[in-house]
Amino acid sequence: MRAIDPAQAAFIRALQDAVPLDHALAAAQAADAQATPETLLRPLLEHALLATHSATEETA
């Protein structure tokens, strides 16, 4: 599992607090001005897809 950088951590914390997506992006960009939505969302989507795949295999 790869490490979560400060921008991703700020983004995830903001999403957990149920703030709007643009506010979560702003929180991430406060930690790293170069953070883009794609770089922030990709690891979350990969994790979700892997978790879904694993759960599907366990019930098969």
Rosetta blueprint (number, residue, H / E / L):
1 M L
2 R L
3 A L
4 I L
5 D L
6 P H
7 A H
8 Q H
9 A H
10 A H
11 F H
12 I H
13 R H
14 A H
15 L H
16 Q H
17 D L
18 A L
19 V L
20 P L
21 L H
22 D H
23 H H
24 A H
25 L H
26 A H
27 A H
28 A H
29 Q H
30 A H
31 A H
32 D L
33 A L
34 Q L
35 A L
36 T L
37 P H
38 E H
39 T H
40 L H
41 L H
42 R H
43 P H
44 L H
45 L H
46 E H
47 H H
48 A H
49 L H
50 L H
51 A H
52 T H
53 H H
54 S H
55 A H
56 T H
57 E H
58 E H
59 T H
60 A L
